[in-house]
Every structure is written in C-alpha cells, then in structure tokens.
C-alpha cells in the first residue's frame, strides 16, 4: 500500500454511539472513558511517550508525533494520528510574530489553538477488545509501529498528500508552511497571492495596515526572508 493509500484508507469504520442514549448507559460510558485515559497515562510512563489530556505525544528526531485515542462504542478505539515537522509550528509562530510560543510545553503543538494541524488519518484498532488496559496497550503498540515507519515520511510526501497546489481549496496554510520549509518561497508566495480575499487561511490577527489574514502575514514573512 502506498503512502497516499495508507493515509486515505478509511475502510474500517468504528461503530458509532447510539443517539439518544439512556442516562445510565451514558454514565457508564463516561466512567469507562475516564478509566481508559488513566490506563493509557499509566502505560505511557517509561514508554518514551508523554501523556496530556488524553493524548500521547513525543518528539522523534525532526518530527512531532501525537496520537489521540477515543474509546469506540462496545469495543476498540479510534486513534487520530498526527505527524508533522518539528520546524512547522515555530515557523507558523514566526509568521504571526508569536515567537514566545516556542517556550510553551511540547504538548501545545498537539492541542494548542495556534498550531498547524496536518491532514492525517484516523484508524479503528483493537476492534474486538473491550478491556481498557488491553486497549491502552494496543494504542501504544500501534503508535510505536507508526513511529517505526518514520523513514517513509517526508515533507515532500506531506505536501503531495494535499494534492495539486493550483487546485487546493482548503489546507493552504499547511501547504504554504511546508513550501517554506522546502525553500520553495516563490510557490508559497503564489499560493498567498492567489487566495480568495474572503479566505483567511483559518487564522487572523489585527494589523495596522488592514491585512489581517494568514496570507498577509505569510507574504510579509516571505518578503523579509526571500
């Protein structure tokens, strides 16, 4: 299976929670989810993964990795896999003049509001498992398998996964940051200038010259560094 096929594969879908749900069942599920987070936190100790707010994360060389698992209905768990260059968030903060964010804990790159969130898949794992400790163990094993595949990842492949640049409708912020990391400043500048005036890129911040979109800040960064 190719990198693109793996990233886009959604052939196994987790069972959904019933709606509406009886109050007693909802209470039991809430307790189960809380116990699962505690089990994952305990098993993450000494594994090389860190735990915060229900997710596990780590720096692996030049990459930031995170996995957010959620218990699925009846059995198994759905995991959201995120892998991005360690350099992408500091670049994003430089663009928006938020350099102080570099001092924040590593976990901020996973759940912080002002971060770049790449397009990465979700998976349904441990599909027949119901015991929380075994599901937590399965999450760690699955995460380590993905970590061991890092040699197959690259910034170029992340960019390719987004599709042709001239056809991008969304995720332009991610594409522009990846292009800058690849030193393709001309392509990054073109994406900024070709953006719809009503498109903010997902982020805005006040400027005295009225250009408050991500693209305006990115163009300023490119002009300073090109």
C-alpha positions in Angstrom: 0.0 0.0 0.0 1.4 3.4 -1.0 1.8 6.3 1.4 -1.2 8.1 -0.1 -3.3 5.0 0.0 -2.4 4.4 3.6 -3.2 7.9 4.6 -6.5 8.0 2.9 -7.7 4.4 3.7 -10.9 4.5 5.8 -12.1 1.0 5.0 -12.7 0.1 8.7 -15.1 2.4 10.4 -15.7 2.3 14.1 -19.2 1.7 15.4 -21.0 4.9 16.4 -22.6 5.6 19.8 -26.4 5.3 19.7 -28.4 8.5 19.9 -30.3 9.1 22.1 -28.6 7.2 24.8 -30.2 6.1 28.1 -28.8 8.1 31.1 -27.4 5.1 32.9 -25.6 3.9 29.8 -24.2 7.4 29.2 -22.9 7.4 32.8 -21.2 4.0 32.4 -19.6 5.1 29.2 -18.3 8.2 30.8 -16.7 6.2 33.6 -15.2 3.8 31.1 -13.7 6.6 29.1 -12.2 8.1 32.2 -10.7 4.8 33.3 -9.3 4.3 29.8 -7.4 7.6 29.9 -6.0 6.7 33.3 -4.8 3.3 31.9 -3.2 5.0 28.9 -1.4 7.5 31.1 -0.1 4.7 33.3 1.1 2.6 30.4 2.7 5.6 28.7 5.1 6.0 31.7 8.6 4.8 30.7 7.5 4.1 27.1 9.1 7.2 25.6 5.6 8.7 25.0 4.3 11.6 27.1 0.7 11.9 28.1 -1.5 15.0 28.4 -5.3 15.5 28.2 -6.0 12.0 26.9 -3.4 12.0 24.1 0.2 10.7 23.8 2.9 12.6 22.0 6.7 12.8 21.6 9.5 14.3 19.6 11.2 11.8 17.4 14.2 13.4 15.7 12.9 16.1 13.4 9.2 15.0 13.8 6.5 15.7 16.3 4.2 12.7 16.8 0.9 12.6 18.6 -1.9 10.0 18.9 -5.4 10.9 20.3 -7.4 7.8 21.1 -11.1 7.7 21.9 -13.0 4.6 23.1 -15.4 3.3 20.5 -18.8 2.0 21.2 -18.7 -1.5 22.7 -15.1 -2.4 21.7 -11.8 -1.0 20.4 -10.7 2.6 20.0 -10.4 5.2 17.2 -7.0 6.8 17.0 -6.1 10.1 15.4 -2.5 10.0 14.1 -0.6 13.3 13.7 2.9 13.6 12.4 4.5 16.9 11.4 7.9 18.5 11.2 9.2 20.0 14.5 10.0 23.1 12.5 6.5 23.8 11.2 4.9 25.3 14.3 7.9 27.6 15.1 7.7 28.8 11.5 4.0 29.5 11.9 4.7 31.4 15.1 7.3 33.5 13.4 4.9 34.3 10.6 2.4 35.6 13.2 5.0 37.2 15.5 4.2 34.7 18.3 7.8 33.6 19.0 7.1 33.3 22.7 5.0 30.2 21.9 8.3 28.4 21.3 8.7 28.4 25.1 5.5 26.5 25.7 5.4 22.8 26.6 5.7 20.3 23.8 2.1 19.3 24.3 1.0 22.7 23.0 1.9 21.5 19.5 -0.8 18.8 19.8 -3.8 20.6 21.2 -2.9 24.3 21.1 -5.1 26.7 19.1 -2.3 28.4 17.2 -0.7 25.5 15.6 -0.5 23.8 12.2 -2.7 20.7 12.1 -1.7 18.5 9.2 -4.1 16.2 7.3 -3.6 12.8 8.9 -5.9 9.8 9.2 -7.9 8.1 11.9 -7.9 4.4 12.5 -10.1 1.9 14.3 -7.9 -0.5 16.2 -8.3 -3.4 18.7 -11.7 -3.9 17.2 -12.6 -6.9 19.3 -11.1 -5.7 22.5 -13.2 -4.5 25.4 -10.8 -4.3 28.4 -9.4 -0.8 28.9 -5.9 -1.8 29.8 -5.5 -4.1 26.8 -6.9 -1.3 24.6 -4.4 1.2 26.0 -1.6 -1.4 25.3 -2.9 -1.7 21.8 -2.8 2.1 21.3 0.8 2.2 22.4 1.8 -0.7 20.2 0.0 0.9 17.2 1.7 4.2 17.9 5.2 2.6 18.1 4.5 0.9 14.7 3.8 4.3 13.2 6.9 5.7 14.8 9.0 3.0 13.3 7.7 3.9 9.8 9.1 7.5 10.1 11.7 6.7 7.4 8.8 6.6 4.9 7.7 10.1 5.9 9.0 13.4 4.4 7.9 17.0 4.0 7.6 16.3 0.3 5.2 13.4 0.8 3.1 15.5 3.2 2.8 18.2 0.6 2.0 15.7 -2.1 -0.8 14.3 0.0 -2.6 17.6 -0.2 -2.9 17.4 -4.0 -2.0 19.8 -6.8 -1.2 23.3 -5.5 -3.3 25.0 -8.1 -6.4 23.0 -7.1 -6.2 23.5 -3.4 -9.5 24.6 -1.8 -8.5 24.1 1.8 -5.4 23.4 3.8 -3.5 26.2 2.1 -2.0 27.3 5.4 -0.4 23.9 5.8 0.8 23.9 2.2 2.4 27.3 2.5 4.3 26.4 5.6 5.5 23.1 4.0 6.6 25.0 0.9 8.6 27.5 3.0 10.3 24.6 4.9 11.2 23.2 1.4 12.6 26.7 0.5 10.0 27.0 -2.3 9.3 30.6 -1.4 8.1 31.5 -4.9 5.4 28.8 -4.8 4.4 29.8 -1.3 4.1 33.4 -2.4 1.9 32.4 -5.3 -0.5 30.5 -3.1 -0.8 33.5 -0.9 -1.5 35.9 -3.7 -3.9 33.6 -5.5 -6.0 33.1 -2.3 -9.6 34.3 -2.3 -9.9 37.7 -0.5 -12.5 36.2 1.8 -10.3 33.2 2.7 -8.4 33.9 5.9 -6.4 30.7 5.9 -8.0 29.8 9.2 -6.2 32.4 11.2 -6.5 36.2 11.5 -4.7 38.8 13.7 -5.1 42.6 13.7 -2.6 44.6 11.7 -2.3 48.4 11.3 -2.3 48.1 7.5 -5.6 46.2 7.5 -4.1 42.9 6.2 -5.1 40.5 9.0 -5.2 37.1 7.2 -2.7 34.4 7.5 -1.8 35.0 3.8 -0.9 38.7 4.6 1.4 37.7 7.4 3.0 35.0 5.3 3.6 37.4 2.4 5.3 39.7 4.9 7.5 36.8 6.2 8.4 35.8 2.7 9.4 39.4 1.8 11.7 39.5 4.8 13.3 36.2 4.1 13.4 35.9 0.3 
